[in-house]
Structures are given as structure tokens and as C-alpha cells.
Amino acid sequence: MAYYKERKRNTPIATLIRNYVNKKSGLVTDSREEIQRRFDYLDWKDQKKILSVFLDSGKTDRQWAYSKVLDYWDKSFEPKIKELWEHLHEDKCSWVVIRHFPIDYISQNLDEFTSERDYFFICLRLAEDKDYIIERDKLSKTDYLAVIYHTGRSIDEKEAEDILFDTVHDICLDCDSILALDRYADVSKGTIISPRCFHSVSLALYYIRMLGYNSLSRDVDEWNEKVTKAILDSPESKEMSIYGESEFEYRFRMIKVARRYAYLLLDEKYKKTADPTVEEMLKSKYWCRLDDDDVLKDLIADDPAFGKLVDVLALEANDYCQSDFPPDINDVNDYGKRAVSYSHIDTNVNNEPPF
């Protein structure tokens, strides 16, 4: 009796493809899994054959094939991708079209790209033509800076400064700023959260440096230091304790302090007459307990998108949604995914292509 287990031998890839295509083989699922597992290590001729048959399959398999075609592009895929995109307009298929199709084709079908960030990736290609006029209103501030940098264009320093401090202004008014922190920023308990700790501000500053505006970058660093000092010296900061609060509570309070003093030290030209007062601006709009089903019904009636969210997450009265202060982090963990803030959910989430 053998004291070891024999290693399973690989099935020839041609056999796996044949079993996958033959829906009566009883081996479609096993063949699919094995093909996908081995795909990156196969010869190109086998990879092309696999992508062709997967593009002719159901939606799930097409989605997998689109992600591979994106990186393993070959001109021979163009007719099939064109057919699928014009018929189905699937998001992942559009990523392939945007990256690999001729610019003339993209320009002629510009209105057909409807996903939220499609224009950014289209613009990265079209804006290489210096005569192309960028539709800035279709881009976020940081996406606009990214397009300028990656397509070798330039803007004057004053415009770059305005974009940076307009981004700071947006953060000051942003009720969802706890999710806007940069993933690499040190925001642990006991640290000072400054404007540069927010992702959009950090990203804007990165592109400003890459565009060569070093003097502006230094000015922004100095301004950020002033805000940091104001936060450190503030009565709100001095009242905070690293001992009596959870990490979550500390971060939430510190963000409010950062938003307050960033706004107060913002040049008046970047403030708007429609801005709320600082107190109103910092009034939390994160969490509340819906104690009454009627309240939930009223919210759904006011916002159909919220109704869809309730259905998807199976929310009920007493689930957290919005309040003056977030619940204790342990309560959040108890509720799991249902302990959500409506203001934190994008009801039109789109996958972003890995460009």
C-alpha cells in the first residue's frame, strides 16, 4: 500500500477547451476553473483560443475574458469586441475599447460611453492630441490634474493653486470625510490629522509637484503646517484624550477639528457665499438609529435610490443610518455590513478599469 499520494497529472489544454465548449460534457465547470488557473502560463496560441471561446460564452465568462483581453490585446480580437460592445455595452468591454480601439472610433462613439469615469480614461487618450479641448466639467479636480500631467500638457501656476485650494474647500464641506482619508496617511490615535491627510488633497499636491510647481508645493506645505499648529493649539484638540476613546472615535473627532481649522485658515477667495457656517458645516451627518418604521418609509419616499439601498442591504428600523455622532465601534462591528451610513454609499458604483 502506497504511503504517498500521487500528484494529479495535467489534462491537455486542448482537452479542457473541448470539454468547456461542449456543454453536455458534464465537465464545463471543472474545465473552466482549470483553464482560468493555468491561463497566464500557457502559450500565446492557446491563450488566444481560450479568450475567443470565452468571449462567445455567458456573461460571467465574458467578464473574465475582458479583463484578460485588456492586458493580452491582439488586433484579431477587435471585430469580436466591437460586436459585443455595440450590442451589449458592458462596462468591462468598454475598458478594452477605450484602451485599444482607434481614437477615431472612440471619438465617433463618445456619447455611448456612459459610466461615470469613462471620460477620464477616454480623455487620457484623446488629450494626447494638443488640439483636443478637454471637457473639464466631466472630470474631478484630481482627474483633471492627472490628465494634464499624463498627456504632457501644462497649466499655469495660478490655476494649479486654485485647483488645490478648491479641493481643500471641498474637504472642509465634506460630511463623508472619514472615508476620504488617504490610505497611506498616519491617522492613528494621538496623531494630528491635517489637510494633507485627505486623499484628494494629497493627490492634487502630488500632481502639482509632478508638473514642476515646486514653489507652490512649498507654499502649500507651509500652509498645511500653519493649519497643523492651529489644530494642535486648539481647545478642541487639547480636550481630546487618547485614553478614553476608541481609535474610531478619536479619528472622527480629529477630522472635524481638521476641517474647522483648514476652513478658517483658507484664503477668503476660496470660500463661497453659499457656504454654511463652520458650526453647520461640522454638524455630523453620519449615523442615527431609525427607531420607527415610519421614519424609514419617509426616507424611502423622499429618495428612491435610498429605497434600493434598503432593499439590497435588508435594512430595518433601528439599523444605523445617520446621527449627531457615530456609534461606538463595537456597535458597528455587531451590525457588520448593516451598520452603514447612507451618506457613505454610492448607489451608482462603477468598477474602475485597471488602467
C-alpha positions as CSV (number, residue, x, y, z in Angstrom):
1,M,0.0,0.0,0.0
2,A,1.4,3.3,-1.1
3,Y,2.3,5.8,1.7
4,Y,2.2,8.8,-0.6
5,K,-0.5,10.5,-2.7
6,E,0.1,10.6,-6.5
7,R,0.2,14.0,-8.0
8,K,-2.6,14.6,-10.4
9,R,-1.4,15.0,-14.0
10,N,-2.4,17.9,-16.1
11,T,-5.1,17.4,-18.6
12,P,-4.0,18.7,-22.0
13,I,-5.3,22.2,-22.5
14,A,-6.9,21.2,-25.8
15,T,-9.0,18.7,-24.0
16,L,-10.0,21.3,-21.3
17,I,-11.1,23.7,-24.0
18,R,-13.0,21.0,-25.8
19,N,-14.8,20.0,-22.6
20,Y,-15.5,23.6,-21.8
21,V,-17.1,24.3,-25.2
22,N,-19.2,21.0,-25.1
23,K,-21.9,22.0,-22.6
24,K,-23.0,18.3,-22.5
25,S,-19.7,17.1,-21.3
26,G,-20.5,17.4,-17.6
27,L,-17.1,18.9,-17.2
28,V,-17.7,22.6,-18.0
29,T,-17.2,23.9,-14.5
30,D,-14.1,21.9,-13.8
31,S,-12.6,22.8,-17.2
32,R,-13.4,26.5,-16.7
33,E,-11.7,26.6,-13.3
34,E,-8.6,24.7,-14.6
35,I,-8.3,26.9,-17.7
36,Q,-8.5,30.1,-15.7
37,R,-6.0,28.8,-13.2
38,R,-3.4,27.9,-15.9
39,F,-4.2,30.7,-18.3
40,D,-1.2,33.0,-17.5
41,Y,1.3,30.2,-18.0
42,L,0.1,29.0,-21.4
43,D,1.4,29.6,-24.8
44,W,0.0,32.6,-26.7
45,K,-1.7,30.4,-29.3
46,D,-3.6,28.6,-26.5
47,Q,-4.4,31.9,-24.7
48,K,-5.9,33.3,-27.9
49,K,-8.0,30.3,-28.4
50,I,-9.3,30.4,-24.8
51,L,-10.1,34.1,-25.0
52,S,-12.0,33.5,-28.2
53,V,-14.3,30.8,-26.8
54,F,-14.8,32.7,-23.5
55,L,-15.9,35.8,-25.4
56,D,-18.5,33.6,-27.1
57,S,-19.8,32.4,-23.7
58,G,-22.1,33.7,-21.0
59,K,-21.7,37.0,-19.1
60,T,-19.6,35.8,-16.2
61,D,-17.1,34.2,-18.6
62,R,-17.1,37.2,-20.9
63,Q,-16.3,39.4,-17.9
64,W,-13.2,37.3,-17.1
65,A,-12.2,37.3,-20.8
66,Y,-12.5,41.2,-21.0
67,S,-10.1,41.5,-18.1
68,K,-7.6,39.3,-19.8
69,V,-8.0,40.9,-23.3
70,L,-7.3,44.2,-21.7
71,D,-3.7,43.1,-21.0
72,Y,-3.3,40.4,-23.7
73,W,-4.6,42.6,-26.5
74,D,-4.3,41.4,-30.1
75,K,-5.7,43.1,-33.2
76,S,-7.5,39.9,-34.0
77,F,-9.9,40.5,-31.1
78,E,-11.1,43.8,-32.4
79,P,-14.1,42.5,-34.5
80,K,-15.5,40.4,-31.7
81,I,-15.0,43.1,-29.0
82,K,-16.6,45.7,-31.4
83,E,-19.6,43.4,-31.9
84,L,-20.0,42.7,-28.2
85,W,-19.7,46.3,-27.1
86,E,-22.1,47.7,-29.7
87,H,-24.6,45.0,-28.8
88,L,-24.3,44.8,-25.0
89,H,-22.4,47.9,-23.8
90,E,-20.9,46.1,-20.9
91,D,-18.6,48.2,-18.7
92,K,-15.6,45.9,-18.8
93,C,-15.9,45.6,-22.5
94,S,-15.8,49.4,-22.8
95,W,-12.5,49.4,-20.9
96,V,-11.0,47.3,-23.7
97,V,-12.5,49.6,-26.4
98,I,-11.2,52.8,-24.6
99,R,-7.7,51.4,-24.2
100,H,-7.1,49.6,-27.5
101,F,-9.5,50.8,-30.2
102,P,-8.5,53.5,-32.7
103,I,-9.1,57.1,-31.4
104,D,-11.3,57.9,-34.4
105,Y,-13.7,55.1,-33.3
106,I,-13.8,56.3,-29.7
107,S,-14.4,59.9,-30.8
108,Q,-17.3,58.9,-33.1
109,N,-19.0,56.9,-30.2
110,L,-18.1,59.3,-27.4
111,D,-21.8,59.6,-26.2
112,E,-22.0,55.8,-25.9
113,F,-19.6,55.7,-23.0
114,T,-21.8,56.3,-20.1
115,S,-20.1,55.0,-17.0
116,E,-19.1,57.7,-14.5
117,R,-15.3,57.6,-15.1
118,D,-15.3,56.6,-18.7
119,Y,-14.5,60.1,-19.8
120,F,-11.3,60.2,-17.7
121,F,-9.8,57.2,-19.4
122,I,-11.0,58.4,-22.8
123,C,-9.5,61.8,-22.1
124,L,-6.2,60.3,-21.4
125,R,-6.1,59.1,-25.0
126,L,-7.8,62.0,-26.8
127,A,-5.9,64.7,-24.9
128,E,-2.6,63.5,-26.4
129,D,-3.7,65.5,-29.4
130,K,-2.9,69.0,-28.2
131,D,-5.8,70.4,-30.3
132,Y,-8.3,68.4,-28.3
133,I,-10.3,70.6,-25.9
134,I,-10.7,68.8,-22.5
135,E,-14.2,69.0,-21.1
136,R,-13.2,69.9,-17.6
137,D,-16.7,69.8,-16.2
138,K,-16.7,66.0,-16.8
139,L,-13.6,65.5,-14.7
140,S,-13.0,65.7,-11.0
141,K,-10.3,68.2,-9.9
142,T,-7.7,65.5,-9.4
143,D,-8.6,63.7,-12.6
144,Y,-8.1,66.9,-14.5
145,L,-4.6,67.3,-13.0
146,A,-3.9,63.7,-13.8
147,V,-4.9,64.2,-17.5
148,I,-2.8,67.3,-17.7
149,Y,0.3,65.5,-16.4
150,H,-0.1,62.2,-18.2
151,T,-0.7,63.8,-21.6
152,G,2.2,66.1,-21.4
153,R,0.1,69.3,-21.1
154,S,0.6,72.2,-18.8
155,I,-1.5,74.7,-16.8
156,D,-0.3,78.0,-15.3
157,E,0.6,78.0,-11.6
158,K,-2.4,80.2,-10.6
159,E,-4.8,77.6,-12.0
160,A,-2.9,74.8,-10.2
161,E,-3.1,76.8,-6.9
162,D,-6.9,77.3,-7.4
163,I,-7.5,73.6,-8.0
164,L,-5.5,72.6,-4.9
165,F,-7.3,75.0,-2.5
166,D,-10.7,74.4,-4.1
167,T,-10.0,70.7,-3.3
168,V,-9.3,71.7,0.3
169,H,-12.5,73.7,0.4
170,D,-14.4,70.6,-0.8
171,I,-12.9,68.5,2.0
172,C,-14.0,71.1,4.6
173,L,-17.6,70.8,3.4
174,D,-17.5,67.0,3.0
175,C,-19.6,65.2,5.5
176,D,-18.1,61.9,4.4
177,S,-14.5,62.9,5.1
178,I,-13.8,60.0,7.4
179,L,-13.8,57.9,4.2
180,A,-11.7,60.5,2.4
181,L,-8.5,60.0,4.3
182,D,-5.5,58.9,2.3
183,R,-4.8,55.2,2.9
184,Y,-1.1,55.9,3.5
185,A,-1.6,58.8,5.9
186,D,-0.8,58.2,9.6
187,V,-4.1,58.9,11.2
188,S,-3.6,56.7,14.3
189,K,-4.7,57.8,17.7
190,G,-2.6,60.6,19.1
191,T,-1.6,62.0,15.6
192,I,-2.8,65.3,14.2
193,I,-4.9,65.0,11.0
194,S,-4.1,67.8,8.7
195,P,-5.4,68.7,5.2
196,R,-2.7,66.7,3.5
197,C,-4.0,63.5,5.2
198,F,-7.0,63.6,2.9
199,H,-6.6,61.6,-0.3
200,S,-7.8,64.2,-2.8
201,V,-5.6,66.9,-1.3
202,S,-2.6,64.6,-1.2
203,L,-3.2,63.5,-4.8
204,A,-3.6,67.1,-6.1
205,L,-0.4,68.1,-4.3
206,Y,1.4,65.1,-5.9
207,Y,0.4,66.2,-9.5
208,I,1.3,69.8,-8.7
209,R,4.8,68.6,-7.8
210,M,5.0,66.3,-10.9
211,L,4.0,69.3,-13.0
212,G,7.0,71.1,-11.7
213,Y,5.4,73.7,-9.4
214,N,7.9,73.3,-6.6
215,S,7.4,76.8,-5.2
216,L,3.7,76.3,-5.0
217,S,4.3,72.9,-3.4
218,R,6.4,74.6,-0.7
219,D,3.8,77.3,-0.1
220,V,1.1,74.6,0.4
221,D,3.4,72.7,2.8
222,E,3.8,75.9,4.8
223,W,0.1,76.5,4.8
224,N,-0.5,72.9,5.9
225,E,2.0,73.4,8.8
226,K,0.0,76.5,9.9
227,V,-3.2,74.5,10.0
228,T,-1.5,71.7,11.9
229,K,-0.2,74.2,14.5
230,A,-3.7,75.7,14.8
231,I,-5.2,72.3,15.3
232,L,-2.5,71.4,17.9
233,D,-3.1,74.6,19.8
234,S,-6.9,74.5,19.6
235,P,-9.1,74.0,22.6
236,E,-10.8,71.1,20.8
237,S,-7.5,69.3,20.4
238,K,-6.5,69.9,24.0
239,E,-9.8,68.5,25.2
240,M,-9.3,65.2,23.4
241,S,-7.8,62.2,25.1
242,I,-6.1,59.2,23.6
243,Y,-7.1,57.1,26.6
244,G,-10.9,57.5,26.9
245,E,-11.8,57.0,23.2
246,S,-11.6,54.3,20.7
247,E,-9.5,54.7,17.6
248,F,-12.6,55.3,15.5
249,E,-14.0,58.0,17.9
250,Y,-10.7,59.8,18.1
251,R,-10.3,59.8,14.3
252,F,-13.8,61.1,13.8
253,R,-13.3,64.0,16.3
254,M,-9.9,64.9,14.9
255,I,-11.3,65.1,11.4
256,K,-13.9,67.6,12.5
257,V,-11.1,69.7,14.1
258,A,-9.0,69.5,10.9
259,R,-11.9,70.6,8.7
260,R,-12.7,73.5,11.0
261,Y,-9.2,75.0,11.1
262,A,-8.5,74.2,7.4
263,Y,-11.6,76.3,6.5
264,L,-10.8,79.1,9.0
265,L,-7.2,79.4,7.5
266,L,-8.4,79.1,3.9
267,D,-7.9,82.3,1.9
268,E,-11.2,84.2,1.7
269,K,-11.2,83.9,-2.1
270,Y,-11.7,80.2,-1.9
271,K,-14.7,80.5,0.4
272,K,-18.2,80.9,-1.2
273,T,-21.1,83.0,-0.2
274,A,-23.3,79.8,-0.2
275,D,-21.0,78.1,2.3
276,P,-22.7,77.1,5.6
277,T,-21.4,78.5,8.9
278,V,-18.5,76.5,10.3
279,E,-20.8,75.1,13.1
280,E,-23.4,74.0,10.5
281,M,-20.6,72.6,8.3
282,L,-19.3,70.4,11.0
283,K,-22.7,69.2,12.2
284,S,-22.3,65.5,11.9
285,K,-24.5,63.7,9.3
286,Y,-23.2,60.2,9.7
287,W,-25.3,58.0,11.9
288,C,-28.6,57.7,13.5
289,R,-30.8,54.9,14.8
290,L,-34.1,54.6,13.0
291,D,-36.4,53.7,15.8
292,D,-39.6,54.0,13.8
293,D,-40.6,52.1,10.6
294,D,-42.5,55.3,9.5
295,V,-39.2,57.3,9.5
296,L,-37.7,54.7,7.3
297,K,-40.7,54.8,4.9
298,D,-40.4,58.6,4.8
299,L,-36.8,58.4,3.8
300,I,-37.5,55.9,1.1
301,A,-40.3,58.1,-0.2
302,D,-38.0,61.1,-0.4
303,D,-35.2,59.2,-2.2
304,P,-35.9,56.2,-4.4
305,A,-32.1,55.5,-4.5
306,F,-32.2,55.1,-0.8
307,G,-35.1,52.7,-1.1
308,K,-33.0,50.5,-3.4
309,L,-30.2,50.6,-0.9
310,V,-32.5,49.5,1.8
311,D,-33.7,46.5,-0.3
312,V,-30.1,45.5,-1.1
313,L,-28.9,45.6,2.4
314,A,-32.1,44.5,4.0
315,L,-32.1,47.4,6.4
316,E,-34.8,47.8,9.0
317,A,-35.7,50.3,11.7
318,N,-33.1,50.5,14.4
319,D,-30.3,50.0,11.9
320,Y,-27.8,52.8,11.8
321,C,-28.0,55.4,9.2
322,Q,-27.4,59.0,10.2
323,S,-26.8,60.9,13.5
324,D,-25.0,63.5,15.5
325,F,-22.2,61.2,16.4
326,P,-21.2,57.7,15.2
327,P,-22.0,54.7,17.3
328,D,-19.3,53.0,19.3
329,I,-17.0,51.0,17.1
330,N,-18.2,47.8,18.8
331,D,-21.8,48.6,17.8
332,V,-20.5,49.0,14.2
333,N,-18.9,45.6,14.4
334,D,-22.0,44.0,15.8
335,Y,-24.1,45.2,13.0
336,G,-21.5,44.2,10.4
337,K,-22.3,45.3,6.9
338,R,-25.8,46.5,8.0
339,A,-24.3,49.2,10.2
340,V,-23.9,51.6,7.3
341,S,-24.2,55.2,6.7
342,Y,-26.4,56.1,3.7
343,S,-24.2,59.1,3.0
344,H,-21.3,56.7,2.6
345,I,-22.9,54.6,-0.1
346,D,-22.6,55.3,-3.7
347,T,-25.8,53.9,-5.3
348,N,-24.2,54.1,-8.7
349,V,-20.9,52.4,-8.0
350,N,-18.9,51.6,-11.2
351,N,-16.0,49.3,-11.4
352,E,-12.8,51.2,-12.4
353,P,-10.6,49.7,-15.0
354,P,-7.1,48.9,-14.0
355,F,-5.5,51.3,-16.4
